[in-house]
Amino acid sequence: MVDAIDISSLPSDVRERLAQLDLELSEGDITQKGYDKKKQLLLGPYLRIKRD
């Protein structure tokens, strides 16, 4: 689950991109579906690492 990731342990560039995604969603620049897809792509490598 994406929410199970400790955001503070992610690299700063990933945290910045997540913050940008949150802003885009809140301003209506992207849809919830687009937000979810982009967030999953961004966090995918860290989810795989956590599973191993």
C-alpha positions as a printed NumPy array, in Angstrom:
array([[  0.   ,   0.   ,   0.   ],
       [  1.364,   3.413,  -0.975],
       [  0.365,   5.076,   2.306],
       [  2.511,   2.583,   4.251],
       [  5.717,   4.23 ,   2.986],
       [  7.557,   6.515,   5.406],
       [  7.689,   9.659,   3.277],
       [ 10.46 ,  11.174,   5.412],
       [ 12.782,   8.293,   4.45 ],
       [ 12.463,   9.032,   0.72 ],
       [ 15.102,  11.053,  -1.161],
       [ 14.478,  14.798,  -1.177],
       [ 13.803,  14.908,  -4.926],
       [ 11.048,  12.307,  -4.534],
       [  9.515,  14.222,  -1.607],
       [  9.593,  17.417,  -3.689],
       [  7.852,  15.677,  -6.592],
       [  5.181,  14.321,  -4.228],
       [  4.618,  17.833,  -2.888],
       [  4.297,  19.113,  -6.465],
       [  1.759,  16.378,  -7.246],
       [ -0.26 ,  17.314,  -4.155],
       [ -0.263,  20.936,  -5.298],
       [ -1.323,  20.03 ,  -8.843],
       [ -4.197,  17.959,  -7.464],
       [ -5.344,  20.65 ,  -5.035],
       [ -5.279,  23.294,  -7.782],
       [ -7.235,  21.072, -10.151],
       [ -4.396,  20.747, -12.669],
       [ -4.662,  16.94 , -12.58 ],
       [ -7.466,  14.538, -11.743],
       [ -7.443,  12.136,  -8.802],
       [ -6.871,   9.29 , -11.254],
       [ -3.876,  11.078, -12.777],
       [ -2.532,  11.861,  -9.32 ],
       [ -2.833,   8.234,  -8.238],
       [ -1.074,   6.975, -11.382],
       [  1.79 ,   9.463, -11.094],
       [  2.206,   8.782,  -7.385],
       [  2.32 ,   5.031,  -7.982],
       [  4.961,   5.451, -10.694],
       [  7.019,   7.726,  -8.467],
       [  6.863,   5.411,  -5.455],
       [  7.026,   2.107,  -7.341],
       [ 10.771,   1.562,  -6.908],
       [ 10.507,   2.162,  -3.167],
       [  7.577,  -0.239,  -2.836],
       [  9.62 ,  -2.985,  -4.48 ],
       [ 12.564,  -2.333,  -2.167],
       [ 10.308,  -2.503,   0.876],
       [  8.811,  -5.86 ,  -0.196],
       [ 12.201,  -7.605,  -0.527]])
